[in-house]
Amino acid sequence: MTDLSTSYMGLDLTHPVVASASPLTGSLDTLAELEAAGAAAVVLPSLFEEQVEHSEMVLDGTLVLGHEFGEATDGYFPALDDYNTGAEEYIDLLVAAKRELTIPVIASLNGTSPGGWSHYATALQDEGADAIELNVYHVAADVDLTGAEVEDRYLRLVESVREAVQIPLAVKVGPFFSSPGNMARRLEAAGADALVLFNRFYQPDIDLDRLTVTPDLVLSTPAELRLVLRWLAILEAHLAIDLAATTGIHDSAGAAKALLCGADVVMMTSALLLYGPAHIGTVVDGLRGWLTERGYASVDQARGSVSHRTVVDPSAFERANYMHALVNYGS
Ligand SMILES: Cc1cc2nc3c(=O)[nH]c(=O)nc-3n(C[C@H](O)[C@H](O)[C@H](O)COP(=O)(O)O)c2cc1C
């Protein structure tokens, strides 16, 4: 049987399937269900800086990033107040999760100011988080801001948190950079131990009756995994740090594809919300079955074996794939 044991940012995991940040990781009951179902690790929902104390956001009076940089106050989660609460409740959840679970507990932070990010990252480290995931969620709506300026802000954020904490640090980013590969390298240089690819930007809809914007949250579909696969495949050879796949992993086939493209771990939310926490066990069993059937001794052996570096025709991950798909549509 294939050995599924995996290391993620130095954390020893029994296998590579992790429950990503969601309401399921936001209560002790469902965290326990996820562990019982076989999750290798859990990422707690993000602690949103805006939900903590407003006064603390202006910690040193140098609010370099402004409110718009970080989780959108509108449009990401309609019922933020009911979902995550303040820092105290978050710390309570973290402490309880650390007490009750044996698997690694990764705390997630969604800040807006460099001071705030470092401040809360230190608090999460002090309360026992095994690692921190920074959820950098920025919609670049300021048309005066150049891509380079936006990127610099990301990098300064990561550097400031890196300076503040010693535990492993993952950075969850979206795919919308002109050169995602170059940005990934610079995030690595800024001190990230892993990149979580990709943050999913929730798209608001329009209500035609009320003529309003409706911040409707739509769960992912397996088709969304393809963007992640491409960048895993391209990046795995160029980065020394770990890669986590998030978005579109609904079953063991999706998990296997992400690993083959170079993911160190695969993360799941939508499928667990759709099918329940026990689904994670089904995915782990399916993954183990698939790898065993094909004779892989370990997950390490399979990892990256269908990446940009290893496939016969790497251009299939690039433009040639596009041309081929258009030309051959329907045939
Ligand atoms: C209801 C809900 C709540 C979420 N909360 C968070 C969060 O607090 N922090 C975060 O980084 N991501 C959050 N996410 C994003 C997920 O962790 C995950 O990255 C995203 O859903 C894509 O993965 P999936 O295709 O498996 O759903 C949330 C997603 C959903 C659907």
The ligand as a Gaussian input file, in Angstrom:
#p B3LYP/6-31G(d) Opt

LIG

0 1
 C      -18.266000      29.458000       3.268000
 C      -16.780000      29.616000       3.033000
 C      -15.998000      30.230000       3.998000
 C      -14.613000      30.412000       3.770000
 N      -13.858000      31.041000       4.724000
 C      -12.529000      31.273000       4.473000
 C      -11.717000      31.947000       5.414000
 O      -12.162000      32.349000       6.499000
 N      -10.422000      32.142000       5.099000
 C       -9.870000      31.698000       3.931000
 O       -8.679000      31.872000       3.705000
 N      -10.615000      31.054000       3.021000
 C      -11.929000      30.840000       3.274000
 N      -12.688000      30.186000       2.342000
 C      -12.038000      29.698000       1.108000
 C      -11.698000      28.210000       1.242000
 O      -10.764000      27.973000       2.276000
 C      -11.119000      27.659000      -0.075000
 O       -9.855000      28.228000      -0.337000
 C      -12.022000      27.938000      -1.267000
 O      -13.372000      27.620000      -0.957000
 C      -11.587000      27.105000      -2.488000
 O      -11.528000      25.741000      -2.180000
 P      -12.717000      24.716000      -2.565000
 O      -12.815000      24.685000      -4.031000
 O      -12.289000      23.404000      -1.958000
 O      -13.962000      25.249000      -1.945000
 C      -14.049000      29.968000       2.562000
 C      -14.850000      29.335000       1.614000
 C      -16.193000      29.146000       1.826000
 C      -17.015000      28.464000       0.769000

